[in-house]
């Protein structure tokens, strides 16, 4: 919160755009889309994607919706 307040003090013209983002996120809370809660994930990674993920080195994740 302190960093956001400092940023807005330096860039007050950014406030309307930030407010638009907040309003957009509030409107997205209609139950659609992914919601994730991760706890105690020591030495692990959490991957959230709307589709397939490919990376060099042999990693490939196919989303459940895509593998049907």
Residue pairs with C-beta under 8 A, 6 or more apart in sequence:
7 14
8 14
8 15
8 18
34 48
34 50
36 46
36 48
38 46
47 53
47 61
49 61
49 63
50 63
51 63
51 66
52 60
52 61
52 62
52 63
52 66
53 59
53 60
53 61
54 60
